[in-house]
């Protein structure tokens, strides 16, 4: 007699069928039946040291591969530990599949003191997900997984959480599980494309504004800009989509002192894959006085905050292709490249003008040696705030940043996930001395996996931004000057290489050596280093 696989075994096999190749997971008593499925599986298992690290690793992996990052967690504590990465991924539209155990079906919602119990676990994560469900029959699982991959591939990608009860995981399946194709990505209606094309043809000073949702449409964005002869301006999550050195690229100037003026100067703005968040504005308010054309896969973005003259609900690449086909001859001289040169030639500052001189000195050293295709992973730290509008992402490179949710501790685990997803690319994480400690135990994962990643810690011996904000508001500083560890010994404890440049001019050589090393390296750069 041939036995059917258990729900846990069938689940892992189903993930394989969906081309999942990596799981970031922490085994525990509650999810052991999920781990039974790894016997004979081709899926790589990576063991983070905390569920928050697992979530951020999955996030970094997803951003660089375009595939969903997958986490296996335990009931209750494991889920709540991963809530912050889920919130970050929800905010930044990153596809994560969070798979957790749940207490047995006969105890659900009763609050009787079971181990790891949450009376309604799915309700905890539902605001952080595209959807969160708790199936009660094994045969409900394939449909939920199919629904998750449909979100990842044909809708606005966001986390999905599945809570799988312990007893159900051990139960044998009755049917053969197989993947289901996702729905087709939405295409634009011809009427709105024609309306948008007419506006753009008649525009004198058009501008293309791209967010993270335009990532799959990089070629089309460039083609549109060249056809329209207009500048391209990137949000924080969109600034690495087109090359910095393209003559029509304005890079990250949106988050600068002239960002609002650039927007105000445009008579028609084509916004692709951006929620037009106030986080992307130097003044915390996005003001668009010109006519607005929006392309977005998420119809919820067409709201009253930024009323669109033309709203196109569609996949970015498909809509941009349709728009290219619909555009007729352009009237007048637009001189897009001249506008870009004029904007770039104007003096501008970022969020922290009083700190930019020292930050730029450090960033310029990094920029000089970061190879093509490199991945820069930034934490919430002042030197990265200055990088947003100043740093030139290398050709073919990426900038990963916890933009919307704005959590500390992102950079290190996200860099680990990025390196696992793109092992042949250089990966550099930059974090402050305090933010680095949020997820420092994940250094063990980088060493264990033999990953050549580099973590540059900007050590100003403070929660610098909060300290400065307290001072600016005439609040007595409290809790903002923690004593940092001896990073040299921290690195040694986790079997990392370590170096501390004595001068700004030595940062580039330290980075070169670290990029060539066989394992991970921590580079400590102290605020006050000679040359700042």
Buried (B, 14 or more C-beta within 10 A) or exposed (E): EEEBBBBBBBBBBBBBEBEBBBBBBBBBEBBBBBBBBBEEBEBEBBBBBBBBBBBBBBBBBBBBBEBBBBBBBBBBBBBBBBBBBBBBBBBBBBBBBBBBBBBEBEBBEEEEEBEBBBEEBBEBBBEBBBBBBBBEEBEBBBEBBBBBBBBBBBBBBBBBBBBBBBBBBBBEBEEEBEBEEBEEBBBBBEEBBEBBBBBBBBBEBBBBBBBBBBBBBBEBBBBBBBEBBBBBBBBBBBBBBBBBEBEBBBBBBBBBBBBBBBBEBBBBBBBBBBBBBEBBBBEEEBEBEBBBBBBBBBEEBBEEEBEBBBBBBBBBBBBBBBBBEBBEEBEEEBEBBEBBEEBBEEEBBBBBEEBBEBBBBBBBBBBEBBEEBBBBBBBBBBBBBBBBBBBBBBEEBBBBBBBBBEBBBBBBBBBBBBBBBBEEBBBBBBBBBBBBBBBBBBBBBBBEBEBBBBBBBBBBBBBBBBBBEBEEEEEEBEEBBEEBBEBBEBBEEBEBBBBBBEEBEBBBEBBEBBBEBEBBBBBBBBBEBEBB
